[in-house]
């Protein structure tokens, strides 16, 4: 059924999203335990109790912020793989482009993932962690396609290192305009992942890396 923009259902959905965005910003800046429902209500211009028309509580807000993001990352990662069969370099470029844009759009959500995920009830926490692991494995597959001599465990190290670069957005200021920040993050991530990492030598000797 199509819902007109002026219907109560559409207005309610938009207001819910607005409240959720405010809650995410407060959680990211003050910490989950530093924010009450009354704080969120005051920032959103509604009474604390009125928030329960939209969310059962703070836990529900945190789940609503993190679960869709994890779903979206995995769906887009798999889409990149499907669009570039046999072309790991092309898949990597698109993955990096997508994730950098996500990281620049959602620094507060990244901060919640980093610092507040353990606040969730067990069931949604398990589901989010599973989605995250599956997303990492998309990157592992692409990295192994580029560097087939690496083990999956080694490719996983590189994937997490790439996330460290791209997910730095909660910690960098806005002194550099967005387009330039995106270019810097893309370039540094691709440079790191396109390096040719030498196979590990017998006896666990240190490996070296040279430009691809």
Rosetta blueprint (number, residue, H / E / L):
1 X L
2 X L
3 X L
4 X L
5 X L
6 X L
7 X L
8 X H
9 X H
10 X H
11 X H
12 X H
13 X H
14 X H
15 X H
16 X H
17 X H
18 X H
19 X H
20 X H
21 X H
22 X H
23 X H
24 X H
25 X H
26 X H
27 X H
28 X H
29 X H
30 X H
31 X L
32 X H
33 X H
34 X H
35 X L
36 X L
37 X H
38 X H
39 X H
40 X H
41 X H
42 X H
43 X H
44 X H
45 X L
46 X L
47 X L
48 X L
49 X H
50 X H
51 X H
52 X H
53 X H
54 X L
55 X L
56 X L
57 X L
58 X H
59 X H
60 X H
61 X H
62 X H
63 X H
64 X H
65 X H
66 X H
67 X H
68 X H
69 X H
70 X H
71 X H
72 X H
73 X H
74 X H
75 X H
76 X H
77 X H
78 X H
79 X H
80 X H
81 X H
82 X H
83 X H
84 X L
85 X L
86 X L
87 X L
88 X H
89 X H
90 X H
91 X H
92 X H
93 X H
94 X H
95 X H
96 X H
97 X H
98 X H
99 X H
100 X H
101 X H
102 X H
103 X H
104 X H
105 X H
106 X L
107 X H
108 X H
109 X H
110 X H
111 X H
112 X H
113 X H
114 X H
115 X H
116 X H
117 X H
118 X H
119 X H
120 X L
121 X L
122 X H
123 X H
124 X H
125 X H
126 X H
127 X H
128 X H
129 X H
130 X H
131 X H
132 X H
133 X H
134 X H
135 X H
136 X H
137 X H
138 X H
139 X H
140 X H
141 X H
142 X H
143 X H
144 X H
145 X H
146 X H
147 X L
148 X L
149 X L
150 X L
151 X L
152 X H
153 X H
154 X H
155 X H
156 X H
157 X H
158 X H
159 X H
160 X H
161 X H
162 X H
163 X H
164 X H
165 X H
166 X H
167 X H
168 X H
169 X H
170 X H
171 X H
172 X L
173 X L
174 X L
175 X L
176 X L
177 X L
178 X H
179 X H
180 X H
181 X H
182 X H
183 X H
184 X H
185 X H
186 X H
187 X H
188 X H
189 X H
190 X H
191 X H
192 X H
193 X H
194 X H
195 X L
196 X E
197 X E
198 X L
199 X L
200 X L
201 X L
202 X L
203 X L
204 X L
205 X L
206 X L
207 X L
208 X L
209 X E
210 X E
211 X L
212 X L
